[in-house]
Amino acid sequence: MGTGNQTTRLVIQLGDGGDPTETFAHTCGANSFGVTLTNNLGEETVLDCDDPLDVPAAIVRHLESQDTSATISGMVATEAWPTWRAWADGGTEKNIKIFLDESAANNGGFWTLPAYLQQLEINKESSGKVRFTASISGAGQRVWTDAS
């Protein structure tokens, strides 16, 4: 029984806002990444034209919008903290890259999109290390680029 090709190579990178060339980098300390791609649907109830009273109506759906959200979590690394603090305090839009780091033959590539930091949670238990969880919401169209 085949298992298919599997990957472990997902990372979410933050852009530095550079112009004309933006640089994307991994957040030091981050070790968990999640991505949700959402198709928001609208619907209409359509009656049968030949027998609208006796044939059940059909629901016809259509795409109204798309959304992207992401989560990043891990240990708070002191060198990464200023980036996250500034993004949380500034409430500004930042470009992100959702990177499936595989070759073109293995369907790798990345999405880029503008996004807002929706929530930043930091926590610590007892004498443990400080951890963070960031929730990121897309602020525009995501664009896929195939690996080269």
C-alpha positions, 0 to 999 in steps of 0.5 A, a space after each residue: 500500500 502506497 503512502 504518497 510523498 509526505 513533507 515536513 517542510 512548512 514554514 511561515 515567514 515575515 516580510 521586512 517591508 523592504 523596497 524594492 526587494 522585500 526579504 522574508 525570514 523565519 521567526 527564530 524560536 517558532 516551531 509550529 505553523 498552521 494555515 487555513 485557506 477558506 472559500 466563503 460561499 453564497 447560496 441561492 434557492 432555485 425552484 424547478 422551472 417546470 414543476 416549482 410546487 412539487 419538485 424540491 428546490 435546489 440550493 445553488 452555491 457560488 464563491 463570494 470571497 476567499 480568506 487566509 489565516 495562519 498561526 505561528 507558535 513556539 519559544 520567544 527568542 529575544 532577537 525575534 521579540 522586537 519584530 512581533 512587539 512592533 507588529 502588535 503595537 503598530 497594528 500595521 499590515 505586513 507581507 507574509 510568505 507561507 512556504 511549502 519548501 519542496 522542489 517543483 517536482 514535489 509541488 513545492 512553492 509559496 503563497 505571499 499575501 498582505 496580513 495583519 497580526 490579529 492576536 499575539 499571546 505570550 505565556 509562561 508556566 512556572 520556571 519554564 521558558 516563555 512561549 508565544 502564539 500568533 494568529 495572523 489574518 490575511 488582508 488581501 489576495 493570496 498569490 501562489 508561486 511554484 518552486 523553481 
